[in-house]
């Protein structure tokens, strides 16, 4: 089955766009010891500094990329503290290279990972090193025998990493419903997409896969909102959507407000199913007023995803 976007979509590879269940944390382990893209995507390589290994993970709920660099501590004799400090310096010295490699497997949209875009976009990989300035270093953790030290680094998906893939300066207009539609003035949008859902254009179901820039469609494949239709200042601030596996909305109140429209996804779209599909009626309620189109433009959207552990909550207006 070949997945093609609706013909009216603009789809440049650098502007942002699997089967089975994906957890909240996309985990991979790599020995990031060569700067080549191919080595990073294959998951392991060996190079000139075998003392360093790297392990990274994405937490979509927290919106973070965590990179743990583990370094051998040479026998320093009576000067063990100095030896430990030198090991930390080894990690710090090449953090830009390790971070760039860790970004490669992150899913950008239904068609691309960052590594896919690097293959077709000259200079993109080199820009990844700029993410170092937004990376926070945690406290070093030593092994029980003090022979290795692990230094954690954390980078926010937005603005630190996501901004690398945002290039537009003015959003394109969001489609509007011209006919009168009964609706309300909502402060945000909550999409319930837990469990497995039908994948458009196929005969199978799948769980939603988080990504940096998901699109939202209705079941007629009308675009409700996509990356280029969003205000770039809000995109860089917090991305197009927030993800959670919990029904609690407390931590997202500043984003979705106190009166969001709560709806249930009817399906998914994409070669990798990252894009929720909603009903045409719900789409009309969002697209029929300036206020509701504005909340889409500002990314005031929360997606509840993951394994379906309990009954879906009642949908209210």
C-alpha positions as CSV (number, residue, x, y, z in Angstrom):
1,X,0.0,0.0,0.0
2,X,1.4,3.4,-1.0
3,X,0.5,6.3,1.2
4,X,0.1,9.6,-0.6
5,X,-1.0,12.9,0.9
6,X,-4.1,14.7,-0.4
7,X,-3.2,16.5,-3.6
8,X,-3.8,19.9,-2.1
9,X,-1.0,19.5,0.5
10,X,2.4,21.2,0.3
11,X,4.9,18.5,1.2
12,X,8.5,19.6,1.1
13,X,10.7,17.2,3.0
14,X,12.4,19.7,5.2
15,X,9.2,21.4,6.4
16,X,8.0,18.5,8.4
17,X,6.5,15.2,7.9
18,X,5.8,1.1,12.0
19,X,3.6,-1.1,12.8
20,X,2.8,-2.3,16.3
21,X,2.5,-0.5,19.5
22,X,4.9,2.3,20.3
23,X,5.6,3.2,23.9
24,X,5.9,6.7,25.4
25,X,9.6,6.3,25.2
26,X,11.3,5.5,22.0
27,X,14.5,3.9,23.2
28,X,17.6,3.0,21.3
29,X,21.2,2.2,22.2
30,X,24.1,3.2,20.1
31,X,27.9,3.3,20.3
32,X,28.3,6.7,18.7
33,X,31.9,6.7,17.9
34,X,32.0,7.7,14.2
35,X,30.5,10.9,12.9
36,X,29.0,9.2,9.8
37,X,25.2,9.3,9.3
38,X,25.2,5.7,8.2
39,X,26.8,4.6,11.4
40,X,24.3,6.4,13.6
41,X,21.3,4.9,11.8
42,X,22.7,1.4,11.9
43,X,22.9,1.8,15.7
44,X,26.6,1.0,16.4
45,X,30.0,1.9,15.3
46,X,33.6,1.8,16.6
47,X,36.1,4.5,16.3
48,X,39.0,6.2,17.9
49,X,37.6,6.5,21.5
50,X,36.3,3.1,22.6
51,X,36.0,4.4,26.2
52,X,32.8,6.3,25.5
53,X,29.3,4.8,24.8
54,X,26.0,6.7,24.4
55,X,22.4,5.8,25.1
56,X,19.5,8.0,24.2
57,X,15.8,8.1,24.6
58,X,12.8,10.3,23.7
59,X,10.1,10.9,26.2
60,X,7.1,12.3,24.3
61,X,5.1,13.1,27.4
62,X,7.8,15.2,28.9
63,X,9.0,16.5,25.4
64,X,12.6,15.6,26.0
65,X,15.5,13.9,24.4
66,X,17.9,12.4,27.0
67,X,21.4,11.4,26.1
68,X,23.5,9.4,28.6
69,X,27.3,9.3,27.9
70,X,29.2,6.7,29.8
71,X,33.0,7.0,30.0
72,X,35.7,4.8,31.4
73,X,37.6,6.3,34.3
74,X,41.3,5.5,34.0
75,X,43.1,4.4,37.1
76,X,44.3,7.6,38.6
77,X,46.0,6.2,41.7
78,X,46.1,8.8,44.4
79,X,44.8,11.4,41.9
80,X,41.5,9.6,41.3
81,X,39.4,12.8,41.4
82,X,41.5,14.3,38.5
83,X,41.1,11.1,36.5
84,X,37.3,11.3,37.0
85,X,37.3,14.9,35.9
86,X,39.2,14.0,32.7
87,X,36.6,11.4,31.9
88,X,33.9,14.0,32.1
89,X,35.9,16.3,29.9
90,X,36.0,13.5,27.3
91,X,32.2,13.4,27.2
92,X,31.9,17.2,27.1
93,X,34.4,17.5,24.3
94,X,32.3,15.7,21.7
95,X,28.8,16.3,23.0
96,X,27.8,18.0,19.8
97,X,28.7,14.9,17.8
98,X,26.9,12.6,20.2
99,X,23.8,14.8,20.3
100,X,23.6,15.1,16.5
101,X,23.7,11.3,16.2
102,X,21.0,11.0,18.8
103,X,18.7,13.3,16.9
104,X,18.8,11.1,13.7
105,X,16.2,8.5,14.7
106,X,13.7,11.0,16.0
107,X,10.5,10.8,14.0
108,X,9.7,14.1,12.3
109,X,6.4,13.2,10.6
110,X,4.6,10.2,9.1
111,X,7.2,9.9,6.3
112,X,10.5,10.9,7.7
113,X,12.9,10.6,10.6
114,X,15.5,13.2,11.1
115,X,18.0,10.8,9.5
116,X,15.8,10.5,6.4
117,X,15.8,14.3,6.0
118,X,19.6,14.5,6.4
119,X,20.0,12.3,3.4
120,X,18.2,14.7,1.2
121,X,19.0,18.1,2.8
122,X,22.6,19.4,2.5
123,X,23.8,21.1,5.7
124,X,20.9,19.8,7.9
125,X,23.1,17.4,9.9
126,X,25.7,20.1,10.5
127,X,22.9,22.3,12.0
128,X,22.2,19.7,14.7
129,X,25.2,20.8,16.7
130,X,23.5,24.1,17.5
131,X,21.2,22.1,19.8
132,X,24.0,21.9,22.3
133,X,23.3,25.4,23.5
134,X,19.9,24.3,24.7
135,X,21.1,21.1,26.4
136,X,21.3,20.7,30.1
137,X,23.9,18.6,31.8
138,X,22.9,16.5,34.8
139,X,24.9,15.3,37.7
140,X,27.5,12.6,36.9
141,X,26.7,9.1,38.2
142,X,29.6,6.7,39.0
143,X,29.5,2.9,38.8
144,X,29.8,1.1,42.2
145,X,33.5,0.3,41.4
146,X,34.2,3.9,40.2
147,X,35.5,2.6,36.9
148,X,32.9,4.4,34.8
149,X,31.0,7.6,35.0
150,X,27.7,8.4,33.2
151,X,26.8,12.0,32.4
152,X,23.2,12.7,31.5
153,X,22.3,15.5,29.0
154,X,18.7,16.6,28.4
155,X,17.4,18.6,25.4
156,X,13.8,19.8,25.0
157,X,12.1,18.6,21.8
158,X,10.8,22.2,21.6
159,X,12.3,24.6,21.1
160,X,15.8,23.1,21.1
161,X,15.3,20.3,18.5
162,X,12.1,21.0,16.7
163,X,13.2,24.5,15.8
164,X,15.8,22.9,13.5
165,X,13.0,21.8,11.2
166,X,10.9,25.0,11.2
167,X,11.7,27.3,8.4
168,X,8.5,29.2,7.5
169,X,7.9,32.7,9.0
170,X,4.2,33.2,8.2
171,X,1.6,30.5,8.5
172,X,-0.6,29.7,5.5
173,X,-4.3,30.1,6.1
174,X,-6.2,27.3,7.7
175,X,-9.2,26.0,5.7
176,X,-12.5,27.4,6.9
177,X,-16.0,26.1,6.9
178,X,-18.1,28.7,5.2
179,X,-21.6,27.4,6.2
180,X,-23.0,28.0,9.6
181,X,-22.1,25.2,12.1
182,X,-23.3,25.1,15.7
183,X,-20.2,25.3,17.8
184,X,-18.7,27.0,20.9
185,X,-15.7,29.2,21.6
186,X,-13.1,26.7,22.7
187,X,-9.8,27.3,24.4
188,X,-8.1,24.2,23.1
189,X,-8.5,20.7,21.6
190,X,-8.1,17.3,23.2
191,X,-8.0,14.3,21.0
192,X,-8.5,10.9,22.5
193,X,-6.5,8.4,20.4
194,X,-5.7,5.6,22.8
195,X,-5.6,1.9,21.7
196,X,-5.5,0.8,18.1
197,X,-7.4,2.6,15.4
198,X,-8.1,1.9,11.7
199,X,-5.4,3.2,9.4
200,X,-6.7,5.1,6.4
201,X,-6.2,3.3,3.1
202,X,-5.4,-0.1,4.7
203,X,-7.3,-3.0,6.2
204,X,-5.4,-3.0,9.5
205,X,-5.4,-1.1,12.7
206,X,-2.4,0.4,14.6
207,X,-1.6,2.6,17.6
208,X,-0.8,6.2,17.1
209,X,3.0,6.9,16.8
210,X,4.1,10.3,18.3
211,X,6.2,12.6,16.1
212,X,7.5,16.2,16.1
213,X,5.0,17.4,13.5
214,X,1.8,15.4,13.2
215,X,-1.0,16.6,10.9
216,X,-4.7,16.3,11.6
217,X,-7.3,15.2,9.0
218,X,-11.0,14.5,9.0
219,X,-12.3,11.3,7.6
220,X,-12.8,12.9,4.2
221,X,-9.1,13.5,4.2
222,X,-9.6,17.3,4.5
223,X,-6.7,18.9,6.3
224,X,-7.7,20.3,9.6
225,X,-4.3,21.6,10.4
226,X,-0.7,21.0,9.4
227,X,2.7,22.3,10.3
228,X,2.8,25.1,7.7
229,X,-0.5,26.4,8.9
230,X,0.8,27.0,12.4
231,X,2.3,30.1,13.9
232,X,6.1,29.5,13.9
233,X,6.5,31.3,17.1
234,X,4.2,28.9,18.9
235,X,5.6,25.9,17.0
236,X,9.1,26.8,18.3
237,X,7.7,27.4,21.8
238,X,5.9,24.1,22.4
239,X,5.4,22.3,19.1
240,X,2.1,21.5,17.2
241,X,0.7,19.2,19.9
242,X,1.4,17.8,23.4
243,X,1.3,14.1,24.1
244,X,0.1,12.3,27.2
245,X,-1.0,8.8,28.2
246,X,-2.9,10.1,31.2
247,X,-6.4,11.5,31.3
248,X,-5.3,14.3,33.6
249,X,-5.2,17.7,31.8
250,X,-3.8,19.7,34.8
251,X,-0.3,20.1,33.5
252,X,-1.6,21.3,30.1
253,X,-4.0,24.0,31.3
254,X,-1.8,26.8,30.1
255,X,-1.9,25.2,26.6
256,X,-5.5,24.0,26.2
257,X,-7.3,26.2,28.7
258,X,-10.3,25.4,30.8
259,X,-12.8,24.8,28.0
260,X,-11.2,22.6,25.3
261,X,-13.2,20.7,22.7
262,X,-12.8,17.0,23.7
263,X,-13.2,14.6,20.8
264,X,-12.3,11.0,19.8
265,X,-10.1,10.1,16.9
266,X,-11.8,7.9,14.3
267,X,-8.7,6.7,12.7
268,X,-5.0,7.3,11.8
269,X,-3.2,8.2,8.6
270,X,0.3,7.8,7.3
271,X,3.0,5.3,6.3
272,X,3.8,5.4,9.9
273,X,0.5,6.2,11.6
274,X,1.3,9.6,13.2
275,X,-1.7,11.6,12.1
276,X,-5.0,11.4,13.9
277,X,-8.3,11.5,11.8
278,X,-11.4,13.1,13.3
279,X,-15.0,13.3,12.2
280,X,-16.1,15.9,9.6
281,X,-18.5,17.3,12.2
282,X,-15.8,17.9,14.7
283,X,-13.6,19.4,12.0
284,X,-16.4,21.8,11.1
285,X,-16.7,22.9,14.7
286,X,-13.1,23.8,14.7
287,X,-12.9,25.4,11.2
288,X,-16.1,27.5,11.3
289,X,-14.9,30.3,13.6
290,X,-11.9,32.5,13.8
291,X,-11.4,31.7,17.5
292,X,-11.2,28.0,16.9
293,X,-9.0,28.2,13.9
294,X,-6.7,30.4,16.0
295,X,-6.3,27.7,18.6
296,X,-5.3,25.3,15.9
297,X,-2.8,27.8,14.5
298,X,-1.3,28.2,18.0
299,X,-1.0,24.5,18.6
300,X,-3.3,24.4,21.6
301,X,-3.8,20.7,21.1
302,X,-3.4,17.7,23.4
303,X,-3.3,14.1,22.1
304,X,-4.1,11.3,24.6
305,X,-2.5,8.1,23.2
306,X,-1.0,4.7,24.2
307,X,-2.5,1.4,25.3
308,X,-6.2,1.5,26.0
309,X,-6.3,0.5,29.7
310,X,-9.7,1.7,30.5
311,X,-12.9,3.0,28.9
312,X,-12.7,6.3,27.0
313,X,-13.8,9.3,29.0
314,X,-17.1,10.9,28.2
315,X,-16.7,13.5,25.4
316,X,-18.0,16.9,26.5
317,X,-18.2,20.3,24.9
